[in-house]
């Protein structure tokens, strides 16, 4: 029977802690005594993998095992012998000397049994259940404003999910206790839901700010005045300064994405002059007679 904890768990010697934990949980689900009543073979295997996990999950013990200082049960390994060891073998002060020789290192089965009697009797071995990973899409405005929705798990019931205001694309929300069941009465894992935010047709999120283009008429651009502008929290009246050009940016402070501290980002609105759909004879006649326009060169300095 192998006493190498890496082989028992089926992992490599350079395995990361998360891989060791995952390997143990998979095996423990199959071999736990509560799931295999009366199966002595499964119980013995469970004891072995539990001991292996107990050792490898402790970085200090794992390091000592890798250096050959302890065995899988945690018992000290006999040191390598050199001439100087034999020369002082009769010295009662030798730290490895006792009346029973090395008998204190040879009773590993008893140590093994004692260790597991504490871990498994009465079903007192516990392991937390694994987390489950999910993904769901939400609308842009629901992510910004927050909403309550449901996520239907592939192998379970629908769960209520609170989308906090200001949720970002790629953010993971945690539903505690909605993952896999624990082992031996251990705490269940969590459901981790990754949020994917659908793009909006004109809003663009920039950190906690929101940017978008606002179409305005030529008359509004020249004369200025009040215009109706949308925001994620509802429409607002926006004051346009006279002679507002395409590309001019207006700021709505505190109307952007909500933050955890109760404040919010800003909205930056870029103006975009839009001419009437189709020919407008009156506008054409005006522009024909507008001689001042001939002196304007908006492309000056751009080169040939």
N, C-alpha and C positions, 0 to 999 in steps of 0.2 A: 504493500500500500504506500503510495507516494506521500512523502512528507514535505514536498516543495510547495509552498503556498501559491506560487505563481501558476504551477501546473494544475493545482486543485481548482483554481478559479478560471483557468484557461486564458490567462493574460501574459503578456511579455514582461520581462524584467524592467523595461523602461516605461511601463504603462503609467498613465496619469491617474490621479486619484478618482476622477470622475469615471474613468473606464473600469477601475477596480470596483467602485461602488455599483456600477451598472451590471457588471458581471456577477457580483454577489447576489444582487436582487433577483436576477433572472433565475439563478440556481436555487435560491432560497424559496422562491414561489413553488418550485417543483418538489423540493425535498423537505419542507417544513413538516415536523411531526404532526401538527394539527391537521395537515392536509393528507397525511399518509398514516392514519392510525394503525398500529400493529405491524408496520413495515420496518423491521429492524435494520435492513440494509439502507433504506432511505434515511433513517434516523442517524446511522453512523456517518453517512455521507454529509448530512446536514451539520453534524458536529465538526467534521473536517473543514468544510467550507467556512463555517463560522469562525473557527480558529484561524484559518488563513486570512479572513477579512479582519479579524481582531488585530492581527499582526500588521498587515499591510496598510491598514487605514491609519495607523500610528506612525508618523514619519520617523520618529526616533527609533522605535522598535524595528521598523523596516530597514533603516540604515544599519542597525546592529546586526540584523539577520544577514543582510547583503555582505557585511564584512566578516561573517562567520563567527560573531561573538556570542550569538544565541541561536537556539534551534526554533522550530515553529511554535513550540509551546511557551517560549520565552525563557526556557532554562539555559543557563550559561553553558557554553561549549567548552570542552577541555582544551587548554592551550596547546599549541604546537610545542614539541619537546626538543630541546637542544642539550648539549653536553652539560651546560651549567645547571639545567634543571635536575639532571640525574645527580650531579655533584652535591646538590643540596636537598636530595630527596628525603634524607633522614631528618631534616630540620623541621621540628614540630611547628615552627613559626611560619612555615610556608603557607600562603593563603589558600592553596589548593589541597593542603594535606589534612586528612582526618583518619580516624581509625578504620573507616570503611573504604579507604581508597577513594575511588571516584563513584561510589555507589549513589551519592546524592545527585549525580547527573544521569544515572541510568534508569531511573524509575519514571521515565517520561509518560508512560501510559497512565500511571496514577495521577500525575499532574494534569494530564489531558482529561481524565475522567472527572477529577475534582473541579477543573475549570468549567466543564460543560454542565456538571450538576448544578452549578450556580446560574448557568445561562439558560438551561432548557427545562428544568423541573418546574412543574406548575405552569408551564406555558409563559414564563416571564421573559422570553426572548422577543424583542420588539424591533421592528424596522419600519421606517417611514415609507409610505407608498411613493411610487415614482410620479413625477409631474407629467402632464399631458400637454402637448403643443397643438394649438389650433390657429387658424387664420380667418379673418373675416373682413369684408369691405364695408365701408360706411361712406355716406355722402359728405362732401366738403363741409356743408353748413352744419351737419350733425356733429362733425368733429370739432368745429369751431365753437358752436353754441352748447354742445353737450346734449345727450339724449339718453333715454332708456330703451333698450331693445332686447331681443332674445337671440341667443345662439343655440342652434340645435346640434348636439353632439352626434357624431356618426353612430356611436354605440350607447347612447344614453338619452335622457330626456332633454327638453329645451330648458335652458338656464337664462335667467334674467341677467342682463349685463348693463351696467351703468357706464356710459361713455362720458368721461369728465369733460367740461368745457376746455378747449385748447388742446385736445388730443392731437398728437402729431402722427404723420405717416410713419409706420414702422414701430410705433410705440407698443409695448406689451402690457396688457392688463392682466392682473392676477385674480383668479377666483379661488379663494382658499378652501381646501378640503374637497375640491371637485375633481381631483385627479384619481389615480389608481389607489385601491384600498391598501392599507398598511398590512404588514406581516405580523402575526401574533398579537393583533390588537393595536399595532402601531398607528400613529397618526396618518391619515390619508394624504396623498400628494395634492398638488394644486393644478388647476387648469390655467395654462398660460395662453392668452389670446393675443396674437399679433394683429394690429390694426393696419389695414391698407385703406388710405383715403382716396376716394375717386377724385379726379381733377374736376374743377368747376369750369363752366363755359366761358367765364370772363375774370373771375377772381383768381389771383395768384398769391400764395402764401410766401412770405419772406421773413423767416424767423417768427416773431410775434406780430409782424406788420402784414398788411394786405395791400396789394397793388392791383389796379385795373385801369383800363382806358374808358373815358366817358365821352361819347359822341356829343358834339354840340353843333348848332347851326351857325352859318356865317353871320347871321344877324346877332345871335347871342354872343359870338366871339367879339364882334365890333362894339356892340352897345353894352354888353355885360347884363347883369341882372340875376334874378333868382332862377335856379333850375332844380329839378328833382333828381336826386342821385341815390342809387341803392347802396345799402351796406348789409353785412350779414345779420345785423340785429334789426333791420328795417330801414325804409327810405328816410332820407333827410333832405331839407332844403339847403342848397349850396349857393353861395353868392359868388358869381363870376365877376371879376374886375373887367372894366371896359378894355377893349383891345387885347383880349386873351388869345394867345397864339396856340397853334397845335404844338403839343409837347410841354406846355406849361403844366407844372405839377402843383396841385393843391393838397393840403394836409388836413385830415380830420383827426385831431388828437384824442386818444383814448377810445377809438371806435374799432380797433383791430381785434386781435386774438386775446381772449381772457388769459390772465396769468394766475398762478397759484396764490400770489399775495393779494389778489383782489383787484389789481390794476389791469390794464390792457394795453396792447400795442396800438399803433396808429394805422390809419388808412391813407395811402398816397394815390391820388387820382390824377392821371395824365389826360389832359384835354386833347380831343381829336376833332378837328373841324370836318364836318361832313356836308357836302353840297346836296341840293335837292335831287331826288330821283328823277331822271329824265330832264329834257331841256326846259329852261325857264326863260321865256322871251324877255321879261322885264329885267331879270338879272343880266341877261346877255346884252341888252341895250345899255344898261347902266355901265357895265364894264367896258363896253366899246367906247363910251364917251368919257371914261375916267382916265384922263391923260396923266394924272399923278402916278398912276400905276406903272407907266412906262419908265419912270426914273428908278424904280425899285429893282434891285438885283439880289434876290435872296441867296443866289449861288456864288456870290462874289467870294473870292479867296479859296474856292475849291479846286482851282486849276482848270486846265482845258480837258 
